[in-house]
Amino acid sequence: MKLQRTLALSLAATSLAGTLAACSAGAATPAPTATPAAEPSVQTLSSQTSPAQKAPKYVFLFIGDGMSYPQFQAASDYLGAMADTNNDDILDGNVNLSFMDFPVAGSAVTYDSTSFCPDSASTATSISTGYKTYSGTINMDETATVAYETIAEKLREQFGWKIGVISSVNLNHATPAAFYAHQASRGNYYEIGEELVASGFEYFAGGGLLKPTGSAKDKTSLYDLAAQSGYQVVMTQAEAEAVTAGPVLIIDEHLADSDAFAYENDRTEDMWALSDYVKKGIEVLDNDTGFFMMVEGGKIDWACHANDAGSTIADTIALSDAVEEAVAFAKQHPDETLILVTGDHETGGLTIGYSGTDYDTFLTNLSNQKISYAKYDSNYVAGYKENNTSFEDVMKDVEALFGLKLSGAEDDKLVLTDYEVQKLKDAYAATMDPDRAKADPANQAEYVLYGTYEPLSVTITHLLNNKSGINFSSYAHTGLPVAVFAQGAGQDLFGGSYDNTQIYHKLADLLDVK
């Protein structure tokens, strides 16, 4: 499989360049050589009679990157645990996130042309175009010679809709790119950025562009190209607040790890949340013709990769808050708005339940986490290494920031056992070892323990997760299906179980795009 993919991606560059040039110029997409995914068995728009099946003219598509059933259920259960203030032994249950109350819920399979554990590029391609492709490929077929036109591009070209793309991670990252770019590799960040500029979409908002001057840092800045093409390039929150119309490219002022949004666990009240960018996007895009807005909660995935359950839950709740903005808009346009909420794949193999707690969960323990693993790395671990901080002093920070402690009352669930203390000491030693090479998957024992993450940080989150009754099985993606929640015009089409390519086909059928 990997050899086949390598050979396919090495086909003539001239053919690829010609295809992309045609897409950028607005030319018709070439007829695909690959067999498209089967069309969904739904009624055509002309034959639909139910008011719920009327075509909307305002469509919101929310994608929780890495979010499957365990992620939103863990967040919902956590909220329920925190709300349960009764002093009895009776569990009150979970508190639904905003989209869990939507009237229609479906389920989508996520495999791609590479694996049953797909990546964001291929799964977002399936959602945006209705085609399967290799992991790492954005809106191209498996030969890397055919470009697929996206639902966003079609709505803009065929109906004159305004388009918005929002992400809590980099705007030329795989998921947002899948709505405007066509690249054989998701790592072609500069080329993806060029397609962002060429798209003409009215509203982009999110994390900073990766490699804005190219891999060799010798190209014209993507931000300069955007400005030259008529985009208002906004880099501060004050400027963003003043924006009233597009085309606009808004980069969050308070960028954190990898130039993405700060984790919700680290965001302060004066910093815009994902919901604020959705609210501003509605203001910019609102018009009588129609608009399409894709919103990615990208740091759900990043937190799951790092096995940080506290940050996973916080960013999943942040996505739910962003959905609330769309719900508020839909109340003003109840017969004209469709809201979809889904995931692209599951990340981390998250489970609600851990072998060490048997049938018990203690989710309120997670409320003791005050900081994400990433900010702990940058603000604390880096200093430990520089100052050769003792384990005892490190534990003072660990107790303050995560609640884990070396001693305490007998019934304190956050007191570490001897076994857990030793695991933490081993991780501390690995982090502090100046001669330790970065994690290598070939070193199986260490990779299973720490992945590619800082041993101390990931062990802290593992211990807090497990003491809460949460566990992860992987640092990578898994093959779980994802939920598809729908509310509004056309909602009934999205019930049932189907392939993720059908999200595109159902939407295209409803909107009558060609």
Secondary structure, 3 states (H helix, E strand, C coil): CHHHHHHHHCCCHHHHHHHHHHHHCCCCCCCCCCCCCCCCCCCCHHHCCCHHHCCCCEEEEEEECCCCHHHHHHHHHHHHHHHCCCCCCCCCCCCCCHHHHCCEEEEEECCCCCCCCCCHHHHHHHHHHCCCCCCCCECECCCCCCECCCHHHHHHHHHCCEEEEEEEEECCCHHHHCCCCCECCCCCHHHHHHHHHHHCCCEEEEECCCCCCCCCCCCCCHHHHHHHCCCEEECCHHHHHHCCCCCEEEECCCCCHHHCCCCCCCCCCCCCCHHHHHHHHHHHHCCCCCEEEEEEECHHHHHHHCCCHHHHHHHHHHHHHHHHHHHHHHHHCCCCEEEEEEECCEECCCEECCHHHCCCCCHHHHHHCCCCHHHHHHHHHHHHHHHCCCHHHHHHHHHHHHCCECCCCCCCCCECCHHHHHHHHHHHHHHHCCCCCCCCCCCHHHHHHHCCCCHHHHHHHHHHHHHHCEECCCCCEECCCEEEEEEECCHHHHCEEEECHHHHHHHHHHHCCC
